[in-house]
């Protein structure tokens, strides 16, 4: 594989304005504390309130997009939660109350890693084999909480690519009102980005109790329902701080997203990756169900998965500890190309690949006997050293663009061809 020079790194300067919770008790925090805080702000004189609000704007207005509107929206949430009548309050005082229930959050201060990449829904204007793409990344911020961020760009058939620039401002995606009617932690949750915010400047944060520790390692795929009916489906790990669960992210336009749990026995594990189309009339996934081996799963329902059948076991020294997938299988004229990861001595992660039969993906045609990408030189250093890891690659013509995580700290890019990968594989009996 040809490793490119470009890198994406953690950036503590990128912040979003988020709701400030006085405790993990719901969207507004603990009622008694919240009510007392509102009462303290209401008790300020007009001069005191004006002075304090001027100070807040001086400190934060230029650091965020539509800052005062966000304060107003947050105030409205607090008013509804506490069920009080604020009709006599000035707009400035309402905004000041909203500011007390907001804070800045550095969503990518600690790490940026484990990317996935898919075709963008909008391919208009693309010529000469170029492909517009969406790349998702796992951003790790304050408190080691993981969120989902995106970058958009264009990939060329020669393996080169260009990322669209980000603006100075980032915004958090908002949950739809339907979440209020959700009972328990197993309901689908719908989030949307602001109508005037670009995807590259939007962040999906944990919402439910199960997600509160982070949304980890999204694996995106453009799923073909047939007849040009595409839906973008992601599988990710929802971490509560104590337990994990696999969940789905569904979208048609990358403006509105549905997040929902995966039911069934397989949902208790992580690292699931969906094939981009049904095979034999069923949905198919690859995933690691026992902590060591790779399995093929089939289901009649996208949201319910049970135990699968063994697909691959560790065979070579670089993967003796465990193997897993590195994103959804990619259809080629030769079969399903599956990127894998292996863990060897000293817990060193490396990338490999395998070729599965197009009509019967339970049959492994060939696999790489040696790693196709491993951590060397500067890529060995980071929060978790000696790791390279990806959650998906993009096929552009016969070239593959492979973004990959570097030691749980940064993101690098590599390119290769389908032919080169096939040449590295050995046939499986």
Helices and strands as residue ranges (DSSP letters): E 2-9, E 15-19, H 31-42, H 46-60, G 61-63, H 67-82, H 91-100, E 102-106, E 111-119, E 131-140, G 142-144, E 146-155, E 161-163, E 171-172, E 174-175, G 177-181, E 189-192, G 199-201, E 202-204, E 214-224, E 230-239, E 244-251, E 256-261, G 265-268, E 273-274, E 283-287, E 294-299, E 309-312, G 317-319, E 322-325, E 330-332, E 335-343, G 345-347, E 349-356, E 364-368, E 373-374, G 377-380, E 388-389, E 394-396, E 399-406, E 410-417, H 418-424, E 425-427
